[in-house]
Structure formats: C-alpha cells, structure tokens
Amino acid sequence: MSKIVIVGGTGFVGRTLVHMLVSAGHRVDVLSRNRERQRELLIYPAVRVISTDVYDPKALARAFRGADAVVNLVGILNEFGNSGRGFEKAHVSLTRTIVDACGEAGVSRLIQMSALNAGAGQSHYLRTRGQAEDVVKQSSLDWTLIRPSVIFGPGDGLFMRFAALLRIAPVLPLARASTRFAPVWVGDVACAIVSALNRSESVGRTYELGGPETLTLKEICQYTATTLGLKRWIVPIPDVIARLQGLAFDYLPVPLKAFSSDNYRSLLLDSVPQTDGLADLGIRATPIEQVVPAYLGDGKQRILDDYRAEIRR
Ligand SMILES: NC(=O)c1ccc[n+]([C@@H]2O[C@H](COP(=O)([O-])OP(=O)(O)OC[C@H]3O[C@@H](n4cnc5c(N)ncnc54)[C@H](OP(=O)(O)O)[C@@H]3O)[C@@H](O)[C@H]2O)c1
C-alpha cells in the first residue's frame, strides 16, 4: 500500500483512476482548486480531497510530503482568447511547479499525463503539452509520460458530446471530419497509470495509448447516431469555414466554447499511436462496442429487448 497524490484528479480520468487506486489498496490525496465541488470522491475512506492552490509551490510541496508518487492529470482544451497564455500556465508553469515541489518534498516518482502529438503541429495545446514533457524529462525525477488518443467512457467529451448534439440536430456540420483517432477507454487509461506505477521499467518511458479501432471524426459521429438509433446527416465542412467557426468561438467564456481556433489546429493532426503502450503495460485495449452502447443508452434498450425475447421463448 502506498500514498499517491493526484493533481487534477477530480475530472473524467481522475475519478476512474481514484477508484482503481483505492481498489488496489492505495491511499489517495486529490488536490483540487475547490474541494466543495468534488463531493462524490469523498465516499472513499482512503481518499482525501484537499482544496489547494495548485499554482502555489509551497502549498504543493506541503501536500506532496510523505507521498510515494505524484500523478499530474491537469490539462485544458481551451483558454480564453487565443494567445496561448492559458495553456502555458496550466500545462508548462504548473508542471514546472509540480516538478520543483516533488524535489522539495522528497518525492521521486512522477506520472505526467500528456497527449498524442505533444510538441507537434501548430496548436498552443500541443505545443505546451510538448514543453511540459520537456520539463519532466529534464528533471531528476523518476518520470513516466502517458500520451493517450481521445478517451471515451461515461462522462466523456466525445461520444456523449456528439450524442447531445445529435439528439437535437437533424444535420450536424463537422469540422476536420476526416481526422483519425484511436479512442481509448478511460478504464484502460487508468489501468495504464496504475500499471506504470507498479513497474520500475516504466521509469523514463513514454507510453502512447490508443484503442483497437481507428476511426475518423465523421465515423465516430456516425457511430454515435447509429447507436442512438438516430438517422442524421453529418456534413463535413471545408477547412476555410472551420477556421472561421473557430475564430467565432475564441472570445467566448471557456465553458461556452464548443470549438476554437486552437481546437482546429490540433485537429490538423491524426491522433493515432505509433506504438502500443497499453500492450507494453500488460493491458488489452477495450473495443468501443463493448462499452459505449451501455452508457449512450442503447445498452438499456438491448437488455430490455433480450428480456422480452426471453419471455417470448
Ligand atoms: N479526455 C480526453 O479525451 C483526453 C485525451 C488526451 C489527454 N487527456 C489529458 O488527460 C488529463 C485528464 O483529462 P480529463 O478529461 O480527466 O480532464 P478534466 O475532466 O477536464 O479534468 C482535469 C482536472 O484538472 C483540473 N483543472 C482544470 N483546469 C485547470 C486549470 N486551469 N488549472 C489547474 N487545474 C485545472 C480540474 O480539477 P479541479 O477543478 O478539481 O481543480 C479538473 O478536474 C488532462 O491532462 C487531459 O488533457 C485527456
């Protein structure tokens, strides 16, 4: 049993990771900018959610003291405007502060969540992801980098976001419809982090994580519609319009941004792993079909259909 501190552990990936770490017998401290909004994690006796100014080096070092490992899950997909400063703060400065705080607190093990294509392309998102990776690699810590493609699971920003749009829109205009992804299940991503924590050979390594299927954005959207039993028209939009769409959203408050110039630039690159990081960590990737219908709603219908068929027999 060991003590793991997670920064950014209250989100989509964090909630699954916390559950797995607790199940594996670890104690977990989750540092949050606002503990009061994160009550659902408090059901675990082995978990503490601690309100912390994660940008304050002293507060971080205090929170890390006595930990066996730190996991940094903080990441943003959008900032206000389009200057890159928000990405630099959340990805690069924060990573630097975390690395320094690990040193100060005597914690040598760090798992850093990143993303496929970190350091490549023209988006602030990917550029700052790459810079954050460099900060970690140049440290004297025992680091591991995790680079997933897009992640799916209950509460995701992929199938569930498309499902919400498709339920109301008979026609869905789609930017960068031909960009390819290898969606990876959140359970496999969390498992990869737990596995990396358990394996000394993961120190100094970067793991690219993807699921077993490679799909374009249009195919992901189409799959969502089919799973929901909806007939929808998904219309790829030309890049010139997509760029304008991004610009139109740039100066909206972050929670209202459905798209941005930076999202557009990230989508210019396919997000498909070159190596099988899941297999290297002893995990067999979970197919979309095994999980998505259950949380998109069709699963309930299927159970009902099976039940009716059973009664008829
Ligand atoms: N989801 C995906 O498809 C995907 C794909 C590739 C990589 N990733 C990366 O995986 C990590 C986890 O993703 P996720 O989907 O779980 O993200 P998430 O749900 O947005 O959670 C991230 C957590 O980071 C904290 N946070 C958010 N903005 C912050 C900021 N500006 N400064 C400091 N802390 C902030 C929040 O915690 P508090 O509000 O409690 O402080 C939040 O719970 C991220 O680094 C993400 O970029 C995700």
The ligand as a MOL file (V3000), in Angstrom:
LIG
                    3D

  0  0  0     0  0            999 V3000
M  V30 BEGIN CTAB
M  V30 COUNTS 48 52 0 0 0
M  V30 BEGIN ATOM
M  V30 1 N -10.3040 13.3430 -22.0660 0
M  V30 2 C -9.5740 13.0750 -23.1520 0
M  V30 3 O -10.0680 12.6450 -24.2140 0
M  V30 4 C -8.0710 13.2780 -23.0860 0
M  V30 5 C -7.2870 12.8850 -24.1830 0
M  V30 6 C -5.9110 13.0620 -24.1160 0
M  V30 7 C -5.3210 13.6110 -22.9760 0
M  V30 8 N -6.1290 13.9760 -21.9410 0 CHG=1
M  V30 9 C -5.4980 14.5720 -20.7610 0
M  V30 10 O -5.7830 13.7670 -19.6200 0
M  V30 11 C -5.8710 14.5940 -18.4640 0
M  V30 12 C -7.1800 14.3190 -17.7380 0
M  V30 13 O -8.2270 14.5800 -18.6450 0
M  V30 14 P -9.7340 14.7330 -18.1520 0
M  V30 15 O -10.5730 14.5010 -19.3390 0
M  V30 16 O -9.9320 13.9570 -16.9000 0 CHG=-1
M  V30 17 O -9.7610 16.2990 -17.8040 0
M  V30 18 P -10.8470 17.0550 -16.9140 0
M  V30 19 O -12.0570 16.2220 -16.7170 0
M  V30 20 O -11.0100 18.4130 -17.5050 0
M  V30 21 O -10.1120 17.1690 -15.5060 0
M  V30 22 C -8.9080 17.8560 -15.3490 0
M  V30 23 C -8.7980 18.3480 -13.9120 0
M  V30 24 O -7.7830 19.3490 -13.8940 0
M  V30 25 C -8.1560 20.4240 -13.0480 0
M  V30 26 N -8.0360 21.6620 -13.8280 0
M  V30 27 C -8.7890 22.0200 -14.9040 0
M  V30 28 N -8.3880 23.2210 -15.3750 0
M  V30 29 C -7.3470 23.6010 -14.5820 0
M  V30 30 C -6.5170 24.7310 -14.5540 0
M  V30 31 N -6.6530 25.7430 -15.4310 0
M  V30 32 N -5.5700 24.7990 -13.6050 0
M  V30 33 C -5.4270 23.8140 -12.6860 0
M  V30 34 N -6.1840 22.7260 -12.6550 0
M  V30 35 C -7.1370 22.6170 -13.5930 0
M  V30 36 C -9.5890 20.2160 -12.5990 0
M  V30 37 O -9.5790 19.9090 -11.1980 0
M  V30 38 P -10.1730 20.9090 -10.0790 0
M  V30 39 O -11.2660 21.7200 -10.7240 0
M  V30 40 O -10.6830 19.9950 -9.0090 0
M  V30 41 O -9.0200 21.7320 -9.6210 0
M  V30 42 C -10.0700 19.0040 -13.4070 0
M  V30 43 O -10.7850 18.0950 -12.6120 0
M  V30 44 C -5.7330 16.0270 -18.9570 0
M  V30 45 O -4.3980 16.4070 -18.8330 0
M  V30 46 C -6.1060 15.9230 -20.4170 0
M  V30 47 O -5.5720 16.9550 -21.2050 0
M  V30 48 C -7.4820 13.8160 -21.9590 0
M  V30 END ATOM
M  V30 BEGIN BOND
M  V30 1 1 1 2
M  V30 2 2 2 3
M  V30 3 1 2 4
M  V30 4 1 4 5
M  V30 5 2 4 48
M  V30 6 2 5 6
M  V30 7 1 6 7
M  V30 8 2 7 8
M  V30 9 1 8 9
M  V30 10 1 8 48
M  V30 11 1 9 10
M  V30 12 1 9 46
M  V30 13 1 10 11
M  V30 14 1 11 12
M  V30 15 1 11 44
M  V30 16 1 12 13
M  V30 17 1 13 14
M  V30 18 2 14 15
M  V30 19 1 14 16
M  V30 20 1 14 17
M  V30 21 1 17 18
M  V30 22 2 18 19
M  V30 23 1 18 20
M  V30 24 1 18 21
M  V30 25 1 21 22
M  V30 26 1 22 23
M  V30 27 1 23 24
M  V30 28 1 23 42
M  V30 29 1 24 25
M  V30 30 1 25 26
M  V30 31 1 25 36
M  V30 32 1 26 27
M  V30 33 1 26 35
M  V30 34 2 27 28
M  V30 35 1 28 29
M  V30 36 1 29 30
M  V30 37 2 29 35
M  V30 38 1 30 31
M  V30 39 2 30 32
M  V30 40 1 32 33
M  V30 41 2 33 34
M  V30 42 1 34 35
M  V30 43 1 36 37
M  V30 44 1 36 42
M  V30 45 1 37 38
M  V30 46 2 38 39
M  V30 47 1 38 40
M  V30 48 1 38 41
M  V30 49 1 42 43
M  V30 50 1 44 45
M  V30 51 1 44 46
M  V30 52 1 46 47
M  V30 END BOND
M  V30 END CTAB
M  END
